[in-house]
Amino acid sequence: MNNVYFACTECKTYIDAGYRWAYCQLEKPRTVLQGAVVEVDRLLSVDSYWKPEPNEQNSWLTSVLSHAEQFILGHKAHRIVYGHLEHVMGADADEYGQFAWMNDYPADETDLLPRNFIEKLGMQTWGEVTAYLASRPRKPWWYTLRSARVVARRKFDELILSQPRHPGRAQL
C-alpha cells in the first residue's frame, strides 16, 4: 500500500520513491499521480521532497532519495511513471512480464528479479542465483513460490541467451 516507485517504462527499471515520504511530499500535493507519467522538471523542483531534515531516523530516506534522484536524472529523456508496482509495470502484467523489469536500488535485496542477478550481480547461471539466495537470510517474494521460481528461471535463461557476449545466444 505504501511502497511507491519511479519507473522508466523504456528501460523497464524502477526505484523506490521513498515510501510514505513520497505520498506526503509528492502525491498529497498532486505533484505526481499514481500510474501517471512524471513531469521531471516539476518533480526535481520539489525541494521539500529531495531535502528532508537530516536525523538518525531518516538516514535510510536520504539514501533512497539520493538514488531516486540519480535514477530520475539518468532517465530524464525517457518516459518515467510513478506508483505502486502494478501501476508502473501494468496491472495486466503476468509474472513473466514482471520478471522483465529490474529494481535499480542497489540496497534492496528483497526485491531482486532475474535482471538484477545478471546486470547488477554479474551472474551467468541459475546455479549461481540459487547459491547466492541460499546464503541470504531474506529471499525475494517469488523464490518461495515454486511456480513463480520456475517462471523466474525461464526469464533468467532467456535473458542470458539474449546477451551479445553469450556464446550460445539466440539470434534476434
N, C-alpha and C positions, 0 to 999 in steps of 0.2 A: 504494500500500500504506500509506503513512504519512500521506497527506493526508486529514484528517478535518474535518468541518464541523458547525456547528449550523444547523438549517434550520427555518423556520416553514412548516409544511405548509398553513396557511391563506393566507398571502401569497405562497407559492412563491418565497421568497428564502432565501439561505443565506450563511454567512460562515465563513471559515477559523477553526478551533478551536485552531490552534497546533501543527500537525504532530506531531512525536514528544513534545513537551511535554504535549499533551493525553493521549496514551497513558500516559505515566509518571504524571502527576498526577491523571488522572480515570479512565481505563479500567482501568489495573492495579489500583487500589484499589476498582474497581467502583462508583465514584460515578455513572458513566454507562456505558451498554452500547450497542454497535453496533446501530443500527437501532431503538433504543428511545426512547420519549418521555422527555424530560429532566424531572427534578424540579427546577424552577428554584430554589427556596429552598435546596435541598441543594447545588446547583451553586454558587450565589452565596456559600455559606458556606465554600468551599474556598480559604482564603487562600493556601495554597502554590501553587495554580494561578494565581490572579489577580495575585500579587505575587512574580514571580521576582527573584532577586538582580540588581540593575542592573549591567550592564557593557557594554562596547563590542560584544561578540559577540552580545548578545541584544536590541539596540535594536529590531530587527525584531519580536521576540516581544512586547515591551512595546506596540508599536503595534498588532499583531494582537489582543492581549488587550484593549486599550482599546476597539477597535471591536467585538470579540465581546461585551464586557460591555454596551456600548450597544445592540447587537442584542438580546441576551437581555432586557434591561430594557424595550426597546421592544416586544417581542413576548411579554412575560411572561404575558399573558392568553390567548395563542394556544397551539396545540399545537406544541412545539419538539421535534425529534428530533436525534439525534447519530449520526454515522457517515460512511462513505465516500459519495460522491455516489450510487452505485447504491442504497445503503440509504435515503438521505433522499428521493430522487426516486422511488424504487420500482424494483425490479430489472426490471420488465417495461416501463418507460417507453421508448418509442422516441425517436428523435431529435426528432420533432415535439413530443412531450410534454416532453422535456428542455428544449427551447427556450422553454417557458412559464415557466421558472424564471429567477431573476436572482441573480448574485453581488453581494452587498451590500458587499463590501470594496472601498473606493474605490481602493486602490493596486494591485489585481490586474488588470492589463491583459491578461494571458494567458488569462483565463477569461471574457472578455466574451461575453455572449449577447444575442440581439435586444432583450430588455427593457432591458439596460444602455444601449444606444445611444439608446433612446427616453427612458427615465426618468431616467437619470443624465447623459447627454451631450446631451440635447435634440434629437436628430436626427429628421428627419421624412421623409427619402427614403433609398432604398437607395444612391443615388449618394453621399450624404454618408458613409454607412458605408464604402463601398469606398474613397473618397478618404482617409478617416481611417486605415483599415487599411493602405493603400498607403504612408502616411507613417510607419508604426510598424515598428520593427525586428523585433518579435516579433508573431506573429499568433495568434489563438485557434485551438485544436485543429481546429475544424470548418472553418476558412477554407481549409485546404489540400486538403480533400476536396470535389471538385465536387458529389457527391451530397448531402453534408451542407450545403454552401453553399446549394444550391437549397432545401433544407428550411428553413434558417435564414431565407432571404429570404421564403419563403412565410409563416413565422411573423411576421416583422417586418411584412410588408404587412398581415396580419390584425390585428396589434396596433395599427398606425397607423389602420386603418379603424374599429376599435372605440373609438377615443378620442372623447370627447364634443366636443372642440373642433375635430375634423377635419370640414371642410365636406362631404366625401363619405363620411362614416362609415356603416357598416352599422347598421341599426336592429335592436336586440336585443329 
